[in-house]
Each structure stands twice: as C-alpha cells, then as structure tokens.
C-alpha cells in the first residue's frame, strides 16, 4: 500500500496528532495518533459517534481488508509521527513490555 501522510501535532491529553492520508488522488482525514504514555501509541481510524439506547458508541468509517495491511499502515504513520515529533524511533522490545503490562489492567 503506497500512501503519504500529513501530520499535525497537537497536545490534547492522549491525542497527540491529527493525520490525513493521501492514497492515489484521494485524501482521507480523521486518523488520530493516541499516546497515553504508559502504553504504546496507536493509530485510531476516522470514526463516527452514534447514540444508541442513550449510550455513545463509535463506529470506524475506514476499515482495512487484512490485519497485516493495518499493521503496515499503523507502523508507517507512527514512524512519521515519531520523526516529526522528535521522539526516538520505535523500540520493539519496550513496546512489547508496555503491551504486556497493559494486558493486566
């Protein structure tokens, strides 16, 4: 999957970046980089809030055909986010530790 992304750094709590993705001649806006500090950062796809039976629910607007495609997409977006925000490159062993710890929450 060949694409470019435009990243706007923000600092609204755990929301760290707003991301637009250009694939071919189409731009998809609304991706977000979420980083809570004690977990590895992740990319959240554009979503829509719906109130169902008085409760808020969120539905993704963009969906990937395979988990592998989503993982490659997320890795590229996070790599560019780290580069633009001045964060060090991903450390797979540290992210694996954070993921393991978040499992027990």
N, C-alpha and C positions, 0 to 999 in steps of 0.2 A: 504494500500500500504506500503510494507516494503522495505526500502532503506537506504543506508548510503550516506553521502556526504563528499567530500573533499573540504575544503575551503582554498583558497589562498587570503589573504588580500592584497589589492592594494589601491592606492590613486590616481586615475586619474580623478580628478574632481568629478562628481557624481557617477562614477564607483568605488565601494568600495570593491568588492570581485568577484573572478572568482570561479565558482563552478562546480565540477564534481560529478555526481550522479551514484552510483552503485546499480543496481536493478538486483537481481539474479547474474548471471555471466556477465552482460553487463554493461559497463561504458559509460555514456553519458556526453560528455564535452560541455562546451559553455554556461552554465547558468551564469547569472550575477546578483549581488545584486546592485541595484541602489538606492542611497540615496541623495536627493537634499537638505536635511536639513530642508526645510520648508514644506515637505510632508512626509507621512510615507514611509519607504523604501519598495521596492518591488523586486520580483524576475522576471528577464527577461529570457525567454527561448532562447535556441540557435536559431539564425536566419540567413538568407542569404540575402545579398544585391543584388538587381536586378535593372538595369537601364531600365526604361520603358518610352518611348517617351521623353528621355532626363532628366527624373526625377528619383531620387533614391527612391526605395521602399524596405521595409523589409518584409520578409515572415518568419513566425515561422516554424522551422523544426520539433519541438516537440509540440504535441497538446494533451491535456487531454480530456478524454471522457466526463467528467462532471465538472461543476464549483466547486462542493464540493471537488472532488479529487484535483483540482488545488489549492483550498484554504488550504487544509490539507498539501499538498506538500509545498506550499509557507510558511506556518506557521512553519513547521519543519526546513526548510532551514534558515529562518530568525532567529529562536530561536538559532540555532547553530552559525550563523553569529554573533549574539549579544554576545553569550557566548565567542567565540574566539576573538572577537574584544574588549572585555571589556566593552561593552555597557550594560546599565541596561536592565532587561527583559522588554518585551513589556508592555505598559500601554494602555489598550484598550480605556479608556476614552480620553487620549491625542491623540491617533491615530485617533479617531473618530472626534475630533476637527480639526485636521490638514486636514483630508479628507473633512470635511465640508467647510473649508476655501478654499481649492484648487478648489472646485466646482465653486467658484465665480471668478476665474481667467480667 
